[in-house]
Amino acid sequence: DGGITQSPKYLFRKEGQNVTLSCEQNLNHDAMYWYRQDPGQGLRLIYYSQIVNDFQKGDIAEGYSVSREKKESFPLTVTSAQKNPTAFYLCASSMASGTSYEQYFGPGTRLTVT
Amino acid sequence: QQQVKQSPQSLIVQKGGISIINCAYENTAFDYFPWYQQFPGKGPALLIAIRPDVSEKKEGRFTISFNKSAKQFSLHIMDSQPGDSATYFCAARSGSARQLTFGSGTQLTVLP
């Protein structure tokens, strides 16, 4: 089956710890994205990558870091510098060119930091 | 100018009724307007999308109406069903980038 997998589904961490969220896709998409979802605020873009070894900051990149060493993988690290890390994190992918604009989303990871 | 404003925040409709969700934007460079449906604990999934060169697009019970001059677009769900109960997000994309700008979401509840 083609799609996007995110693991784990639920993640709990103590304040002050860095944590890495996994995102893998087998859709052969060039572009990948990380969003944060909070109640009543929609989806906000954290980072995106249009090609391997390159990524760009989104609207709320502070306190987060990413890497794109492989086309199919785009892990997100939530660092201790992120002031309010508890949220639902969504990974997405899309074609980087052509006429298809659709973004496909993974099932999400709910991170709770106490 | 990058914002997409969505209303209402929540909506309750009787089974068989029409659900209407509205979005407005400012950035005239937006050239693709999708609607996503999200069930609790799941990722959003594309429902229907429209380009600004058409005023309406219909797929089954779902219709997007697009008013380019008013910079508004809306989702109509005809014959709403309890299974349609979900959160709906509008979004917009500018031609210069692949990122989507999302509205704040509408939680739809369809009563049986």
Chai-1 contact restraints between the chains, C-beta under 6 A:
chainA,res_idxA,chainB,res_idxB,connection_type,confidence,min_distance_angstrom,max_distance_angstrom,comment,restraint_id
A,A31,B,R98,contact,1.0,0.0,6.0,A-B,restraint_1
A,G42,B,F102,contact,1.0,0.0,6.0,A-B,restraint_2
A,G42,B,G103,contact,1.0,0.0,6.0,A-B,restraint_3
A,G42,B,S104,contact,1.0,0.0,6.0,A-B,restraint_4
A,G42,B,G105,contact,1.0,0.0,6.0,A-B,restraint_5
A,L43,B,F102,contact,1.0,0.0,6.0,A-B,restraint_6
A,L45,B,Q99,contact,1.0,0.0,6.0,A-B,restraint_7
A,L90,B,G43,contact,1.0,0.0,6.0,A-B,restraint_8
A,Y101,B,Y32,contact,1.0,0.0,6.0,A-B,restraint_9
A,Y101,B,R93,contact,1.0,0.0,6.0,A-B,restraint_10
A,E102,B,L46,contact,1.0,0.0,6.0,A-B,restraint_11
A,F105,B,G43,contact,1.0,0.0,6.0,A-B,restraint_12
A,F105,B,P44,contact,1.0,0.0,6.0,A-B,restraint_13
A,G106,B,G43,contact,1.0,0.0,6.0,A-B,restraint_14
A,P107,B,K42,contact,1.0,0.0,6.0,A-B,restraint_15
A,P107,B,G43,contact,1.0,0.0,6.0,A-B,restraint_16
A,G108,B,G43,contact,1.0,0.0,6.0,A-B,restraint_17
